[in-house]
């Protein structure tokens, strides 16, 4: 009862319900930031005090299922409703207060209307991650929590946007986190809920908009999205108003919009290619042979033999020290580059694996989805997905205890895709 009392005090405090309600009032920026920070702090307490959220969302383990059930049911699922509404606000606001877009535009002499409020952008990013963290715990291995969360207005499309669109509006070093969190939430939502699977599959999603398209492998670093007007909400996939379409334009517009399945397959292929590219670059840096030292000198005839004699200079010792120092600096630079590429490869591999797992969950029990996904894969072959999942499963076996629900989910999807 003590724990329930603490949960009760947290759930009814302004840090969740009232703070989320205040997110719609953006005129007072100080109050907005205070509301964001208040909601984040409370959500972090809930996440750390009663639920366990390791680095990888697939490994989420609820310490006490009773607490999980209590949080889901509390006051007719008040926490689920508040967190869903808060996530929608955060995803919408990240466009207008994006630190990434502002920094890019400011360098070109332009800026977003809210560019002076960078602290708001930081608070939005932190709150968004905290909201998804709690939602991951509420939906983990729980059909009731997954279905109830998926029923919230625009929650599923908002989670999908966290994977495909939101990363364009946040700093590069945080994009991996938000993608993995979003994918983990989508996996939880669809794994045990047929209703959520149908909702996601039936969803229209524009894969050609600038903020959605990731470009070629590794294209995250090369393009910053154009700012979206404040009146345009990212979660509903709406585009800015345009002139009336000419003859035939309507048909072209329809062709450019496709379902979430096609968008996710495209995203998987992009991350898979990026992982291969990063791995190849890492291998090249590691296997690159050291450059031979440049020794100046000349061929001389000595005792009837021709020998190479290095030219002696007064500064030879100083030159050697400089050369040694330069070589050490170059080796350190090469090592840093190799580590960066290795980290990029690992991130892209994990994101691709999560996406493959999500697609596998959507395919299970639906031959229509199997045909749709297969039709968007190279040569219609699932092996590109199963190979990625097998590598990820081996990685999990090395880094965490075997037999968790994450292992079982991956193994089940691999087996299904290999025999469907």
Buried (B, 14 or more C-beta within 10 A) or exposed (E): EEEEEBBBEBBBBBBBBBBBBBBEEBEEBEEBBBBBBBBBBBBBBBBEEBBBBEEBBBBBBBEEEEBBBBBBBBEEBBBBBBBBBBBBBBBBBBBBBBBBBBBBBEEEEEBBEBBEBBBBBBBBBBBBBBBBBBBBBBBBBBBBBBBBBBBBEBBBBBBBBBBBBBBBBBBEEBBBBBBBBBBBBBBBBBBBBEBBBBBBBEBEBBBEBEBBBBEEBBEBEEBBBEBBEBEBBBBEBEEEEEEEEEEEEEEEBEEEBBBBBBBBBBBBBBBBBBBBBBBEBBBEBEEEEEEEEEEEEEEEEEEEEEEEEEEEEEEEEEEEEEEEEEEEEEEEEBEEBBEBBBEBBBBBBBBBBBBBBBBBBBBBEBEEBBEBBBEBBEEEEBEBBBEBBBBBBEBBEEEBEEEBBBBEBBEBBBEBBEEB
